[in-house]
Amino acid sequence: MDLHVLCLDYRGFGDSPGYPNEAGLIADSVILFNYTKNLAGKNSIFIWGHSMGS
């Protein structure tokens, strides 16, 4: 199986600077998705997510 994994530290989490907020989480996700879509070309993209906590 040939696959690649991308992992995102949202702003304000992990090593990413900034302050976490809903607009930033959405913007960061869209940026990563567009980057991945361009990288993948016509290949399938599978997205997996996990709760930010409760």
Buried (B, 14 or more C-beta within 10 A) or exposed (E): EEEEEEEBEBBBEEEEEEEEEEEBBEEBBEEBBEEBEEEEEEEEEEEEEEEEEE
